[in-house]
Amino acid sequence: MRAFYHPDQAIHNPLQFMRYGRICDATDVPARTEELLKALARLGVTPEEPEDYGRAPAEAVHATHYLDYLETAYQRWIQLPEHGPEVLPNTFPYWNGDPSRDSRPPCPTDQLLAQTGYYLGDLAVPIGEHTWLSVLRSSHTASAGADALLAGERLAYALCRPSGHHCRVDRATGFCYMNNSAIAAQRLRGKYGKVAVLDIDAHHGDGTQQIFYRRNDVLTVSVHVDPDHYNPFFTGRVDETGHGDGVGFNLNIPLAPHTGNDAFLAGVRSGVEAVRAYGAEALVLALGYDTHIEDPLSIVEVTTEAFSQAGTLVGSLDLPVLVVQEGGYQVSVIGDCLEGFLRSLQTRA
């Protein structure tokens, strides 16, 4: 197994996000990467530093005008006569979410405050001094992992941080600024006719769903907590199956609140069966640990052992697999979750 990570991914250090009407301390802290690196060391894996791919891999799935905003927002922000420590929106324009459209047109004004409300979808994606560089490096890590599979590797791990699966073609939300899993899947399409993304983070992979919703060459499957009760609330239901050519190629598997290992593993098993039925030639596994009972954002009761069993289920597919890191915010458990998952997957891969 090969693994990839760039140290610049740790320099994104958000100070705040909104939860239950209060500005709280950030949960996506740099210490997350330290624990995941320790887990790799226990597996005898030394991560490789990805090359600098620039913006090209991200531009394959994201709108150029959105990336332009991300790259320039902080430097423009600090030129404002009054500004806080991070870029955050104070307005959110209405959009009807028409599934027949790839993305919105560019923001109709070049004013920074307007663009911030247009491109940042919530109060969980502050942009600080180092955010752009960390986000860009995270996309490079995903790209390097995909390239490892393209070169013949059967299993690779991309230690992506910041995460990506909430990021849409042209909008950041939920700690996510570029969609690393989608970037990797698109890159794998350069070789494989059918690629699947199986997302087992606690939150619905709404960004990944939106990016591929009108396509049949990438199957998207998300196992997540029921959005009737859990963020992102507005997507992730079973009747969302795709649009146009993509009908039948998006599958959502919601989990009831307060359920535990059995329900989680049943969901993963259903996702694995869907990937198998699709005939995928390669798999992107979007891995988060925020289903863990100790996670500060969790409302389900999954334990560390379940991640080992999930790794066994994914390994039964006998496919080239790129594991892309998504969420998981209880620093004391995420390393054990990763180690168990990769150890089991590596045994089956």
Helices and strands as residue ranges (DSSP letters): E 2-4, G 7-10, E 17-19, E 22-24, H 31-42, H 56-59, H 64-77, H 112-119, H 131-150, E 155-158, H 180-188, E 195-199, H 206-212, E 218-225, G 244-246, E 250-255, H 261-278, E 282-287, H 304-315, E 321-325, H 331-348
